[in-house]
Amino acid sequence: MEKMTISQLAKKAKVNRETIRYYERRGLVPEPPRNKSGYREYSLEEVRRTEFIKRCQALGFSLKEIMELLSLRVEPGTTCPDVKARVEIKIADVEKRIEALKNIRKALLSMSGKCVRNGPVGQCPILEELYK
């Protein structure tokens, strides 16, 4: 089994060394064994795990949610529907955030449309709207 240093792991997983250390502190990546010189020795499993974490983050999962997904992966009796339920919860959360962003966009467009003149900032309808 190939062993690697934290720098090699970081390079293969395309993250910073501090990211690996942070994941270790948070319990997302187990602290690896050390060699006789005291250096951490990582395996390809930590590369895969780190890449998994990054993919989950890119999909909007929090570190807490990622920890739960990692736990489901090794928990006896876990089924695919258990994992699907977590993804469906995330989908609902994303849909709520999309709706909130649409409302923000609508409000900003409305404010932007009120600014039709080149008056002084003291008479800016946008600032007046925000200062209510």
C-alpha angles and dihedrals in degrees: 000000000000115000122201141181124248089259092054091047091049091050094049093046092042095235136113120268089241088058090058091049090048091051089050092051090049092049095244092117117034116238105258128229117266128233124234090276091054096252118139114250116209129190133211088265089069089052090053092045093050091048089049090053092049092049090050091049090050087056091053101259115148120230089254091054090046090053088053091050091049089050091051089053093063101028112110114240095024112142134200090254088059089059092041090055090058091050092049090052088053091049090054090049091050091049090053091050091048090052091048091050090050089053091049091049091050092051092048092049090051092052092045090053091057092063103084103138138062097237128144119285090252088068097042109137091207093057090043090053092050093045095057 
